[in-house]
């Protein structure tokens, strides 16, 4: 699936272990070119519809969800975490204030691309960033920094259900009338 990164969370009876499956990253109609870095600051789970949460990670961990080692980096977030058995119905993920991305989006035959600071355009054709194509750092709006996912994760003693976390980067770089904008990835959590 275009622009989608997948991660599998293995929930154990005593500890939580995070393993990511990732593929090629893409942003909008162009490419994320191997750079799509967010800072995860908190991951929490809830058993009561989001009234209260249990923190399973708190700190600051940069993860380039477009890189080949994203799984190893993400796995470290849950090392040594103990969770109580029961059914969890919410997962809340908080990301930091900035996003580093190298990518582009097309507006007809014009490519709008990151240039190390903000955006530049190349009217030479679609999918053709210019010579100054580089990683740019953008601020993520406060309202987009927390993602709450409704799910059903049943943790029973001695059993390890699999939970999939999907990062969809397809709408991170968008444009309207040739004016580009940046948004946070869509994060979806589901259980098998």
C-alpha positions, 0 to 999 in steps of 0.5 A: 500500500502506497505511503503506509508503514506497518508496525507489529506490537506483540503484547506479552503477559509480563512485558510489552515488545515492539517490532516494526515491519516497514517498507518503502516510504512515500509522501503524497504523489511523490517520494519521502526519499528515505527521510520522514522523522518524528519524535515519539514522546509518549505512548499510552494505553487505556482500559476505560474508554480513555478516562485514564491511561497507563504510560508504556513509553515516556521520553524522546525518541526520534524515529525515521519511519521511512528507514530500514532500521525503524523497527529496531529503534521503535522496539526500544520504546517498549523494552521492559514494560509491564502491562496488566492483563485485561482489554485495552480499548485506546492507544494514545501516541504523542509526537514532538513539535517537529517533523523532518522530511525530504519529499515532494508533491505534484501540482500538475506538471510542477513538482513542489519539493523540500529544499532544506528550509521550506519548499521550492518548485520545479516546473520541469515536470512531475516527480522531478525535484530540483537540485536543492532537494533536501531535508526540511524541518517543519512544525507540527501543529499542536492539535496534530501531535496527539493521536488516539486510536480506538481498538480492542486489545485483549491481554490475557496471562500467558497469551501474546496478541498481535497489535498492528500500528500503521503510519500513513504518510500519504497526506503529509505533504499536500498542496492546494492551488500550488500552495504546499502544506505539511501535516502529521501522519495518520496513525491507526492501531488494530488488533488480531 
